[in-house]
Amino acid sequence: MREHVEDRSQGQTDRQLVAMLKEKTGISEAEASELIKEVGHDRASLLREARFLKAKH
């Protein structure tokens, strides 16, 4: 049961990070989700990579 609660909490964090990345950098939801999978949950690293990704477009 505890594992399920942690999974749900983590999911909410991911949704919040996706929204933040979309708002601050203009990347897509799919791109933001992929970055979170690759980079993790460090906001500074995510923002840096998202800006780099956006500049490539």
Secondary structure by P-SEA (a helix, b strand, c coil): caaaaaaaaaaaaaaaaaaaaaaaccccaaaaaaaaacccccaaaaaaaaaaaaaac
